[in-house]
Amino acid sequence: MREWSSRRPTIKKITNGNPIVRFLFEEMERQQIHEGCMSERAGFHRDTLRKWRNTHQPRITDIEACLNLLGYELKPSRKKERK
């Protein structure tokens, strides 16, 4: 795994409105995991992961694989009702 540089800029701008995608990139930065390392460990090309940041929506199996590598699981929960 590549070493995390202290000179690395903070999280790049994420224009994808999906909250799970935003969480994924924020958590990758918190755990200091590069996009290339994450995509390699999850089993897909790094450009796939990079495109999630701005334009493409990930498949549920791909996002679940990434979250599992970060120590999280994707789990449905009942939506809170409005009053």
N, C-alpha and C positions, 0 to 999 in steps of 0.2 A: 504494500500500500504506500502511496506517495506521502511524503512528509508534508504537514500543514505549515504554510509559511505565515509568519506573523505580519508580513507585508501584504498579504492577500486582502483585497478590498472586501468590505462588508458585503452582505448579500446583494446580488445584482437585482435590478428591478424586475419584479414579477408582474406581468400584465394579465396573466391567466386568472380569471375570477373564481376559479374553483378553490374552496377553502382547504381541501385535502392536499392539493398540489402546493399551495402556499405553505401549509404545515410541513410537508415533506422537505421542501427546500430550506425552510427555517431550521428544521431539526438536523438536516445534513450539515448545515453550517455550525450549529451548536455542538454536534458531535465531531466536527472537523473531518467530514468525509467528502472527498472530491467527487464530482459528477462522473468522471471516467471510472473511478474505483467502484462507485455504486452500480453503474450500469453493467460493468464487467461481472460483479458478484451476483447481480440479479439476472444476468443472461441476455442482455440486449445491447444494441449499439449506443454509444454515448450521445449521438445526435438525437436519438429518440428521446432521451431524458432532457436534453437541452431544449427541444421543441416544446416540451410540456410547459416550460417557463412562460412562453408567450402565446403560442398559437394552438397547439394540439391538445386534445383531451386524452389522458391515458386510459388504457383498458383496465378494467377492475383487477384483473389478474396481475398486471404489471405493477400497479400502485400497491397492491397487497404484498407482492414480493419485496418491494422497496421498504415498505413499512415494517415488514417482518425482519429485514436486515437491520433496521434501526431499533428493534426491540418493541414494536407496536403491533397491534392487530386491528384489522378493519372489521368493525362489528356494527350491525344495524341496531338502532335504538328507536323507541317510540317517540314521535314528535310530541312536544308539549302542546296541550290545547290552549287556545286563546280564550279569554273570558270576555 
